[in-house]
C-alpha cells in the first residue's frame, strides 16, 4: 500500500472479530485459531468439501426466525381478536428443504411463479397452504395452481380476473379463492425498483378513484381500479373473494408505512361492504421487513413490528366501523437473509490509486455479480470478513470485486479488511441468504454455486453446484 490512509465512509465499522448477531447468523463464531465456524462447521472444511464460491445456510438460525415471526404476529393479533397466517415469501430463496423447514415451523409458502409453486409442492407443502402471486401469470401456472388446490391466487389485473374465471368455468371446478392486489400509494423501503406500492409501477390496482379522492368520493361513485376489480371478482361465480392484498416495498426499516397502508386497505374493505354487503374476511399487508446488512445496523424487531401493525389494524378497523379481519404477512428476506453467507476464495489483490494520496485495495474473489447481482443492480451494501485465519494486520479500505468482465462487478463496495489479505484467503460476505441464489445467473458462463446447509456440526448440500456439463447440456448444438 502507498500513500496516505484512505478515509472510510461513515457507515464503515471495524468489526475485526466475527461474532454471532447482525449482520451474521446466530450460528457464526470465530474460534481462537481465527477460523470462523457456522453451525459448528469450520469454513475451511466447508471450502475443502464443497468448494467456493458457496452459499452457506444456517438451518437453525432460519428455523428460529420463522418461529419468531409466527409467534410474534400470532400473539400480537390475538390481543385484538384476530387470527394470523405467516407466508414465507419464496422469492427470497426457495428450495425443497427450505420450503419444508418453514412449513414445519408453522409458516405457509408464498410463490411467484410456476417454478416456485413446483418446488413448494415437491416439498410436500399442501396446496391449501400455498399462495400464488404474479402480475402476468400464464394459463399453465393458473391451471397448475387450480389442480394443486392452492389456498389463494392473488390477482393483479382486470384481465387476469376474467382469464381465471373463464379457466375455472371451462374446467367445471369449485370457485377459485382469490385476493385482489391493490396499490396504496405508500412508497416504502430502499431502492425505487423494490418499492412496490407507488402508482407508477407494474403491480396491483390503484386505490385512487378516477373521480374525486378516496376521502370525498361516495361509495357508489368509487370507480378506482381496486374497487372495479373487487366488484369484478364478486360478479363471477367462478371466483371466491377472500380479501385484499397490499405490498408496499422491501427492506423496510421504518414501520410507519404499514400503518398508512393498513388504513387505506381497511377503508377500501369497508367501502366495499357498504356498497355490496360483502365484508371480505382477509387482509394481507405483504412483507418487506428489513434486515441488517452492515455492522451497527438494526433489523426490524418482529415483536415490535407485530404489535405496532396489530394496533394500527385494530384502530383502522374501529375507525371505519368493521371487525378486525384475518390477517397475513409475507416475510422472506427477514427469515432467510441473515441465515445465509457466501464463502469465497480470494484471488488477485491489487492496490489501486483512486485519488491523490488515496489508495484502495481491490480484492478479487472467485464469484461476483453472477452470484450476487444486488450490489450492481441496486447499489446494495454488504459486509465481508477474512474468515479462514486470524490476522493482526492493520485494516485498510478495500473493495471486494468479482471475476466478471464488468467494471460494475462489485460484491462489497467498501469494507475494512486486514492489510495482509492475500490470494487463497477465505472471505465471507454476510446476510446473503435472500436473493443471492434466487437472482443468480450464468453471466460469462460461470456455474452457479451450491447451497450448503449447516447444523449441529455437519453440512449437507441442498442445491448442488452447477457444472460446465450442465451448461453444455442446454446448448442443443454442443
C-alpha angles and dihedrals in degrees: 000000000000135000130026120330110272117246109239123223118263093255094062119105127189097235095170095165122053107226132172113276139052126027090010127063117261090251094063120102137152117232129218089264090060096248119126122232126202118199087347094306121119112235089224089060090047091053093046094048102036105020128224145316093043135157109230118201123196103217098194092048091052093047092048092052091049091051091046094055091046093050096041095053095040091053095044095049093043085064090061095041100255138119123233137210120198115204119195107227100231094195088078090064130324132185131150091260095047092048089051093047096052092045090051087054092056101265129128121220128247116204131190103192144024089262094055090046090053092051093050091050092046087054090058097251106154115244090239089063094053131086126198121215131178139126093224109029116178124230088249091055092048091047092051090050092051092046090051093048094234114198095234141004112205105216117210107187144022089250091056091051091057094042093051094046091049091048092052090047092052090053096044092224134142118290113283115243109236142178122199116230113221133186114228099191091245110136108200138159134029131313119021090246092062097044102095111175103065115103102248100071141080103260130092137338123292124249090209111108118227089230122048121331135298089258098052107029116099117242092248091051097049101120096164116144088246094055091043090054094048091051090047091055092049090050093059115074088198089071131064114206109222099172151283127308130202133175118184103186147292138279090026115178098168110069095197092092091065091058092051092048092047091053092052095046094047091048089054090048090053093047090052090051093050091048100044108012090243115123104189114228102220141050125186122193095188123222136275099140108166127235135198115266099170134043109270095028118119123216123218109278110235094215093050096045092045092053093046094048093046091051093048092048091050092047093048092048091051091048092057094038101247136117122261109270128226102275135213138183135191114215115174112146091040090061105037103022100075091037092067138068132175118232118209138175117231118236124166117021114193132174110220124193106227100171141357105302094358128106129180123202112229110207113193120204133192095257133035140154092358091067097033116023095166098091090053095039102041105011086248115180126222139178126236137189138186099246109175099071145010119263129191093186119123113265119249134192109269141173120213112216137178134234099253126119093252130096087214091060094118123153098179119013098201131004138148109242131173110278090231095060106142146174112295095030117133113236126189128201114206131228098018097133092105122067097346097101093023092060097033120131141187095243110164083012094280113160118243116253124248124255109234122191121210127196137148094000097309136096134208135178115251096175117018125230115265116243134210086251088061090054093048091047089066093052104088092197095050 
